[in-house]
């Protein structure tokens, strides 16, 4: 496996902007996640029926995802005399692969083992602080640290896009009275399963990013891939809401 170099702040900002442009629309995110679950792909009509859109609107979103390199197109015979149907599939590169900044496996493993030698509370606090500091650096590199100009919900979507650029495949959503960030992929992989304390790093990243983009924010993990859940869920709240 060839090691990937770390991105410069400018490169990272460009990637975040690209992700935001492609996935800023919640309907488009839903469509991408839907296609991602279908190995054989879907036609625009199938997507439209599943999502509840006109087929032309669904096709518009699908073509935007193709243009960004997140989906690819093939043709499927219709069984009749008509033109083969256009089928949309996830790109082999995929969102996570394309925007993974390359957490070094050796360093992540070393971090996990080092943290496991500490008291659990101390290790969690240290991992979270590392995440907070990195989150602040991420926000600074994006040039969007004027918290007075951000609504909480827009800041939350920016955070989700930034996490996706780091391989978390995240999106923001409302669940009842709660706002939360849901991540369907963990770039720390098996290391997080062996050393769950590493999960505090991404909680810290959320806190650091939101703190810079919006203001003081409370963050709590309510589900975790490392703990065997289907996804990581970070609940967020702020006294300003």
C-alpha positions as CSV (number, residue, x, y, z in Angstrom):
1,X,0.0,0.0,0.0
2,X,1.5,3.3,-1.1
3,X,1.5,5.9,1.7
4,X,-0.5,9.1,0.8
5,X,1.0,12.5,1.7
6,X,-0.9,14.9,3.9
7,X,-2.8,17.6,2.1
8,X,-1.8,21.3,2.4
9,X,-4.3,23.7,3.9
10,X,-5.1,25.0,0.4
11,X,-5.5,21.5,-1.1
12,X,-7.7,20.5,1.8
13,X,-9.8,23.7,1.4
14,X,-10.3,22.9,-2.3
15,X,-11.4,19.4,-1.5
16,X,-13.9,20.6,1.1
17,X,-15.3,23.1,-1.4
18,X,-15.6,20.3,-3.9
19,X,-17.4,18.1,-1.5
20,X,-19.7,21.0,-0.4
21,X,-20.5,21.8,-4.0
22,X,-21.4,18.1,-4.8
23,X,-23.2,17.3,-1.6
24,X,-24.5,20.6,-0.3
25,X,-28.0,19.6,-1.4
26,X,-29.5,17.1,1.1
27,X,-31.5,15.4,-1.7
28,X,-28.3,14.8,-3.6
29,X,-26.7,13.3,-0.6
30,X,-29.7,11.0,-0.2
31,X,-29.4,10.0,-3.8
32,X,-25.7,9.2,-3.5
33,X,-26.3,7.1,-0.4
34,X,-29.1,5.3,-2.2
35,X,-27.0,4.4,-5.2
36,X,-24.1,3.4,-2.9
37,X,-26.3,0.6,-1.6
38,X,-27.1,-0.8,-5.1
39,X,-24.2,-2.8,-6.5
40,X,-26.0,-3.1,-9.9
41,X,-26.8,0.6,-10.0
42,X,-30.0,2.4,-10.6
43,X,-31.7,4.3,-13.4
44,X,-32.9,7.8,-13.0
45,X,-36.5,6.6,-13.0
46,X,-35.7,4.1,-10.2
47,X,-34.0,6.8,-8.2
48,X,-36.9,9.2,-8.8
49,X,-39.4,6.6,-7.6
50,X,-37.4,5.8,-4.4
51,X,-36.7,9.4,-3.5
52,X,-40.0,10.9,-4.6
53,X,-38.8,13.2,-7.3
54,X,-39.6,13.9,-11.0
55,X,-37.3,11.8,-13.1
56,X,-35.8,14.9,-14.7
57,X,-34.9,16.3,-11.3
58,X,-33.4,13.0,-10.2
59,X,-31.4,12.9,-13.5
60,X,-30.1,16.4,-12.8
61,X,-28.7,15.4,-9.4
62,X,-27.3,12.1,-10.8
63,X,-25.5,13.9,-13.6
64,X,-24.0,16.4,-11.1
65,X,-22.6,13.4,-9.1
66,X,-21.2,11.9,-12.3
67,X,-19.6,15.3,-13.2
68,X,-17.9,15.3,-9.8
69,X,-16.6,11.8,-10.2
70,X,-18.7,10.2,-7.5
71,X,-20.9,8.2,-9.8
72,X,-20.3,6.6,-13.2
73,X,-22.7,5.6,-16.0
74,X,-23.2,2.4,-17.9
75,X,-26.0,1.1,-20.1
76,X,-28.4,-1.7,-19.5
77,X,-30.5,-3.5,-22.1
78,X,-34.2,-2.7,-21.7
79,X,-35.5,-5.9,-23.2
80,X,-37.3,-4.0,-25.9
81,X,-36.4,-2.2,-29.1
82,X,-35.7,1.1,-27.3
83,X,-32.4,2.6,-26.4
84,X,-30.6,0.9,-23.5
85,X,-31.3,2.5,-20.2
86,X,-28.7,4.7,-18.6
87,X,-27.6,3.2,-15.2
88,X,-25.8,5.1,-12.5
89,X,-23.3,3.3,-10.2
90,X,-20.9,4.4,-7.5
91,X,-17.5,5.2,-8.9
92,X,-14.8,2.6,-8.0
93,X,-12.9,5.5,-6.4
94,X,-15.8,6.5,-4.3
95,X,-16.3,9.5,-2.0
96,X,-14.3,8.1,0.8
97,X,-11.3,7.0,-1.3
98,X,-11.2,10.1,-3.3
99,X,-11.2,12.4,-0.3
100,X,-9.3,10.3,2.2
101,X,-6.3,12.4,3.3
102,X,-4.3,9.3,4.2
103,X,-4.2,8.6,7.9
104,X,-1.0,6.7,8.2
105,X,-1.8,3.2,9.4
106,X,1.4,2.9,11.4
107,X,1.0,6.2,13.2
108,X,-2.7,5.5,13.9
109,X,-1.8,2.0,15.3
110,X,1.0,3.6,17.4
111,X,-1.5,6.3,18.7
112,X,-3.9,3.6,19.7
113,X,-1.3,1.5,21.6
114,X,0.1,4.6,23.3
115,X,-3.4,5.8,24.4
116,X,-4.1,2.3,25.7
117,X,-1.2,2.6,28.2
118,X,-2.8,5.6,29.8
119,X,-5.7,5.8,32.3
120,X,-8.9,5.7,30.2
121,X,-10.1,9.2,31.3
122,X,-6.7,10.7,30.6
123,X,-6.4,9.0,27.3
124,X,-9.9,10.1,26.2
125,X,-9.1,13.7,27.3
126,X,-5.9,13.7,25.4
127,X,-7.4,12.2,22.2
128,X,-10.3,14.7,22.3
129,X,-7.9,17.6,22.8
130,X,-5.9,16.5,19.7
131,X,-9.1,16.4,17.8
132,X,-10.2,19.8,19.0
133,X,-6.9,21.4,18.0
134,X,-7.0,19.7,14.6
135,X,-10.6,20.8,14.1
136,X,-9.7,24.4,14.8
137,X,-6.8,24.1,12.2
138,X,-9.3,22.7,9.7
139,X,-11.7,25.6,10.2
140,X,-8.9,28.1,9.8
141,X,-7.6,26.4,6.6
142,X,-11.1,26.8,5.1
143,X,-11.2,30.5,5.8
144,X,-14.6,30.3,7.5
145,X,-13.9,31.1,11.1
146,X,-16.2,34.1,11.6
147,X,-18.7,32.5,13.9
148,X,-21.0,35.5,13.7
149,X,-21.7,34.8,10.0
150,X,-22.7,31.1,10.5
151,X,-26.1,29.7,11.4
152,X,-25.8,26.6,13.6
153,X,-27.3,24.3,10.9
154,X,-25.1,25.7,8.1
155,X,-22.1,25.2,10.3
156,X,-23.1,21.7,11.1
157,X,-23.3,20.9,7.4
158,X,-19.9,22.4,6.8
159,X,-18.5,20.2,9.6
160,X,-20.1,17.1,8.0
161,X,-18.5,17.9,4.7
162,X,-15.1,18.5,6.3
163,X,-15.3,15.1,8.0
164,X,-16.3,13.5,4.7
165,X,-13.2,15.0,3.2
166,X,-11.2,13.2,6.0
167,X,-12.8,9.9,5.2
168,X,-15.8,9.8,7.6
169,X,-18.6,9.8,4.9
170,X,-20.6,12.1,7.2
171,X,-23.8,14.0,6.9
172,X,-25.8,16.2,9.2
173,X,-29.4,15.5,10.1
174,X,-32.2,16.2,12.5
175,X,-33.5,13.4,14.7
176,X,-36.5,14.4,16.7
177,X,-35.4,17.5,18.7
178,X,-31.8,16.6,18.3
179,X,-29.3,17.7,15.6
180,X,-26.5,15.2,15.0
181,X,-23.7,14.2,12.6
182,X,-23.8,10.7,11.3
183,X,-20.7,9.0,9.9
184,X,-20.9,5.8,7.9
185,X,-17.2,5.1,7.7
186,X,-14.3,5.3,10.1
187,X,-10.9,6.1,8.6
188,X,-9.2,4.7,11.7
189,X,-10.5,1.2,10.8
190,X,-9.7,-1.7,13.0
191,X,-7.5,0.4,15.3
192,X,-10.7,2.1,16.6
193,X,-12.2,-1.3,17.3
194,X,-9.2,-2.4,19.2
195,X,-8.7,1.0,20.9
196,X,-12.1,2.7,21.1
197,X,-10.6,5.7,22.9
198,X,-9.5,6.9,19.5
199,X,-13.1,7.8,18.8
200,X,-12.6,10.8,21.0
201,X,-10.4,12.3,18.3
202,X,-13.3,12.8,15.9
203,X,-15.5,14.0,18.7
204,X,-12.9,16.6,19.3
205,X,-12.7,17.5,15.6
206,X,-16.5,18.2,15.6
207,X,-16.1,20.3,18.7
208,X,-13.1,22.2,17.4
209,X,-14.7,22.8,14.0
210,X,-18.1,23.9,15.4
211,X,-16.4,26.0,18.0
212,X,-14.6,28.0,15.3
213,X,-17.5,28.1,12.9
214,X,-20.3,28.9,15.3
215,X,-19.4,29.1,18.9
216,X,-19.3,27.0,22.1
217,X,-20.9,23.6,21.4
218,X,-21.5,20.4,23.4
219,X,-20.7,17.2,21.7
220,X,-21.6,13.6,22.7
221,X,-21.2,10.3,21.0
222,X,-24.4,8.2,21.0
223,X,-23.4,5.4,18.7
224,X,-20.1,4.1,17.4
225,X,-18.9,1.8,14.6
226,X,-16.1,0.7,16.9
227,X,-18.7,-0.4,19.4
228,X,-20.5,-2.5,16.8
229,X,-23.2,0.0,15.9
230,X,-24.1,0.5,12.2
231,X,-22.8,4.1,12.2
232,X,-21.2,6.7,14.4
233,X,-23.6,9.3,15.7
234,X,-22.4,12.5,17.3
235,X,-25.1,14.5,19.0
236,X,-24.4,18.2,19.1
237,X,-26.1,21.0,21.1
238,X,-25.5,24.6,21.9
239,X,-26.9,27.0,24.4
240,X,-27.7,29.4,21.6
241,X,-30.3,27.2,20.0
